[in-house]
């Protein structure tokens, strides 16, 4: 490496180290990922709600890490099942299990921006997005219908979140528990559509809520908004177990990479990248100078076929059919020894029976073939017709053994 190359390399490494330092020391941006995981402290995590439930509810609270289909196989399970995520979409088998469990007198509480169409169809519901024509963003405005839960001012989330409402419900059996609206200086919460309903099913009920952000860390730590979340959850039956779902979570913790621990920490991550860049530079500057071309070695060709063809041609040119027949017979005996694993020293009835059973030929055809071979090899001269017959008989024998006929 020349002196100039060393200078450029040193400057590059200094610049790279400076960039790594700036990246590592700058404040991390706010993570608005819709996790809804009860271990996440990011704005849209649910660690605050989970802690509040443990403190304020008398019911025992349990985390459920497997799917509802697996969990509800236990017929003794009773209580309230709590689903909070950006989307909840049960498959048909799972929905049947959840529906049957609810019919028995249990409760399912779902808060999600998107609820699976199969569940909406089952409960005869339709949803639509609520937006303002004159605005490019929608800020949710929430409230509950119960006058005991309502305050003088509705709950306004000053963030651009999707606002959804139920555009169609069964007003005979289903009860509206809350409203939502896209915040505007002109419209009020009274102009809004329902976003929180109770749908009775058998002896139990579904509670469906379309604004999961209302149960996030961000919402509960804003002013006194926690009262909305706890009041919404107060509809859950008292003195029952509450099951917190961890399967339907966008922020579900799944460790699928051996580099997970290394890349999770930003300092380790940048150190790892620095090592990779250093290895790349080493290959570029050192590998190029030391690399040598690898000579191409041509493998030897298989000339067995050409050799055999030449030798057989010599015999045929001399019309020495007898010699060719003896060679053909010798190769056939070797074929019997290798493929059928039968010794060929004695050609007797025991030998014919063994060859016939292993080759798929009849004992009569086998005996005829070897009798003809013995006749040809022991006579003084062999005609061209006899040689052709010997070839055809051996070929027919092999074809039966190979399953071609």
N, C-alpha and C positions, 0 to 999 in steps of 0.2 A: 504494500500500500504506500503510495507516494505521500509526501508531506502535505500537499494540497488536499488530497483525499482525507487525510487525518483531520485537517482543520475543519473541512466541511462536515465530517462526521461528528466532531466535537460540538460544533455549533448546532447541528441538528439535535443531538442528545440534550443539550442545554435547553433548547427551545421546547423539546418534548417534555422534559422534566418540569418546565415552567407551566405548560398547559395542564399537565397532570395535577400539579399543585393547585392551580386556579380552579380546576374542576372539583377537586376534593374538598376545597375550603369554601366554595360558594354555598349559600343556603339552599337546602332542598326545596323544590317547588311543592305547593300543596297538591296532594294526590286526591283527585276527585273520582277515583275508580269506584264504581258501585259494588262494593264488596259485600256488605251486610253480614260480615262474619263477626261473631261475638268476641273475637280475639283482636280485631283490628281497631286501632285508635284513630284511623284516618276519618275525614268528615263523614263518609258514607259507610263507616263500620257501625257495629251495634254493641260495642263493649259497654257503653253507658246504659243502654236499655237493659242489657242482660244483668248488670249489677243492680239496677233499680228493681227489676223483677225479683231478684233474690232478697232484696231488703224489704219490699213493700207487699209482696203477695204472701199469703199464708200457705198456698199450695206448694208442694214439693216440685222443684224445677229440675228437669233431666235433659241432658243433651243426647240427641239421637244422631249417630254418625252414619248409619246405614239407610237404605232407601225405605220409604213408607211401605212399599210392597213387602219387604223383608220384615220390617218391624211389626206390621199389623198381622203377621202370621200368628202372633201370640194372642189367643182369644181372650186372655185375662186382662189385656191392656185396656184401661179406661181413663178418660180425662179429656184434655184439650190439646190439640196438635197445632203448633204455631209455625207458620211459614212466612218468612219475610225475605224478599229478594227482588231484583229488578224484573225477573220473569219467573213464573211458575207454570210448568207444562207437564202434567202427568201423562204417561202413555195410557192406552185404553185399559189394560189389565190393572195397572196401578190405580187408575181412577175408580174402577169397579171396587177395588179393595177399600179405598178411602171412603167411597160412598156408602158401602155396606157397613163399615165401622161407624160412620156418622149416624146411620139409621138406627143403630142400637142404643142411641142416647148420648153419644159423644159429640165433641165440638171440634170443628176445623176452622182456624183463623188464618186467612191468607191476605197478605198485603203485597201487591206487585203491580208494576206498571202494565205488564202483559200477563194475562191469565190464559191458559190453554183453551182453544176453541171448543174442545170436547167437553170441558167442564161448563163453559158458558152455555153451550147447546143443551146440556143436561138440565141446567137450572133455568133455561129459557131466558137468557140474558144477552144483551148486546151492549157493546161499548163504543165510544168514539173519542177522538182527540179534541180537546177544547183549546182553541187558539184565538188570538185577536187578529183581525184583518189588517189593522193599521200598525202592527208591531211585529218585529222579527223574533222576539223572544217571548216566552211565557213564564210568569212567576206565579207559583201556586198560592191560592188564597183558600184556607181551610176553615171549617167549623163543624160542630156537631149539632144535631137537631134537639137533643135533650136540653131543656132550658136550664137545668141545674148545672150543666157542663159549660154553658155558653158564657162568654165574657162580653164586655162592652165593645171590644175590638177583636176582629177575626185574626186568625193566625196566618201571617204573610211570610212566605219564604222568598227572600230577595235573591234568588238564583234562577237561572234559566233551566228549568226542569220541565219534562213533559207533564201535561195536565190531562187526565182522562176522566170521563164520566160514564155512568150507565145510561145509555140512551133508551133502553127498553128493559123493564122489569115486570115481574108478576105482582101487580099491586094488591091482589087478593090475599096472597100468602106471605109475601116478602115485605120487610119493613126497612124504610130508609132511616139510617142512623147518622149520616153525615153528608155534607155538601162540599164541593170544590169549585173554584172559578179561576180563570186566568186574571191576575191582578190588573186592575185598571182604575184610573181616577174617577171614571164615570160609572162603571158597573159596581154593584154591591153583591155580597154573598147571597142575598135573597134571590138574585137573578140566575143562580147557578143550578146545576143538575146534581143528582146524587152521585157520590163516589164511595160510599160506605153503606152496605146493606146487610141485613140478616135474612138468610134463606133457610127456612125450616125444612128438614128432611127426616121423615119418620119421627123418632123420638129425639133426634139431635138437630144441630144447625150448622150451616156454613156461614161464616162472617167473611165477607169479601170487601177489601179496601184497595183502592187504586192509586195510593200515593205512598210508596214504601219509604220515601225520604222523611216522612213524618216520624219514623222510628229510628232515624240515624243519629249518630253522635252530634252532627252539625245542628240538627233540629232541636234535640233535647237540651243542648247547651246554649241555645239562643233564648235570651230573656227568660220567661217562665213557660216556654212552650212545652215543657215536659208534662204539664197538666193535660194537654190534648192527648198525648200518646197514652198516658196512664188511664185517662177517662175512656179512650177507645178500647183499651184492653180490659177495662172493668166490666165489659159485657160478658166476659168469659165466666162460666159458672164457678161459684165459690166452692172451696173445700174439695177441689179436684186436682189431680196431678196435671202439670203442664209440661208438654214435651216440645223442646226447642229443636227444630230441624236444622241439621248441619250439612245435609246432603245437597239440597237445592240452594246452593250459595255460589254466586259468581266468584267470590273470593275464597273458595274452598282451598285449603292447604293441601297441595299434592306435590310431593318431592319426587320428581322423575329424572333428575340429572345428578350424576356424581359430583358435578361442580356447583351444586346448589349452595352449599355453605360458603364456598369461595366467592361466588358471584353475588351473593346476597349482601355482603359487606362492600361498600363502595371503595374502601381503601385496598382491600384484597383484590377487588375486581380490577382496579387500575394497575396494581402491581402485576397482576396476571397478564394484562394487556401489554404492559411494558416489557415483560419477559418475552412475549410472543414477537413483539416488534424487534427486540434485540436479536432473537434467533433468526428472524427474516433478514436483518441487516448482515448478520454473520454469513448466511448462505449467499447473499448477493455479492459481498466483497471477498470472501474467502473461498467459497465453493466454486466460483467461476474461474479463479486462478488455478486451482488444483484439479479441476475436472479433466479427465482424459476420455477420449472416445473409446468405446467398447467395440472390439472387432466382431464382425458377424461370422459366426461359425456355421457353415452349412452342414446339416446332418447327413450322414451317408444314406444313399438311396437303397431301397430294398430291391435287389436284382434277382430274387429267387424265381419269380415268374418267368423272366427272360431266360434265365439259365435252364429251367425245366423245359421251356418251349424249344430251346436250341437242341438239347440232348434228345428230346423225343423226336424232333425233326430229323436228326441224324439217323435214328433207328428206322423211321418211316421211309426215308430216302433210300435206305439199303433194303427196304421191304423185309426187315427182320422182325416180323410180327410176333414171333415166338418170344423174343427177348422183351418186347414191349409188354406182352401178356404176363410174363413172369414178374416184371417190375410192378405192373398194376396189381397183381395178386399179392406181392410182398407189401405194397403200400396199404392194401385193404386189410391184411392181417394186422399191420401196425395200428390201423384205425380201430380194429376190434379190441386190441389190447389197451389202447389209450382211452377210448370213449366208453366201451362197455366193461373194461377192466376184467377181461376173461382171457386166460392163457390160451395160446393157439398151438401148443405142442402136440396135443392129441385131438384128432377130429373124430369123436365118437358121438353116440346118441346123447350122452350127458352134455357134451359141448353144444350140440345142435339145439337142445332144449333150453339151455341157458341163454344162448345168443338170441333165439326166437323170443323168449319172454322179455328180454331187456330191450330189444330193438323194435318190437311191435309187429314183426313179421310172423307168419305162420311157421310152424316147425317143418312142414312139408316144403315150403318155398326156401327156407334156410338150408335144408338138407340138399335140395336140388342145386342151389347156388354153390355150396362148398364142394359138392361132388363134381360139378362142372369145372370149378377152379382146379381141383386136384387132377382131373383128366387133362386140362390144358397144360398145366405146369409139368406133367410127367411125360407128355408125348414129345416126339422129336420135332415136329413142325406144327405151326399154327397158321391157319388161313386168316385172311382179312375179315371174313364173315364171322369166324369164331372170336376174333379180337373185338369186333364191334358188339357181338352178343355179350361178351364178358363185360364190356364197358357199360352197356345198357342195364344188365342184371345188377351190377354193383351200384349203379346210380339209383335204380329203383329201390334197392335195399336201404340205401342211405336216406332217400327221401321219406320212406316210411318211418325211419328212426327220428328224423328231424321234424316229422309231423306235416310234411308238405303234400302228402297224399293219403 
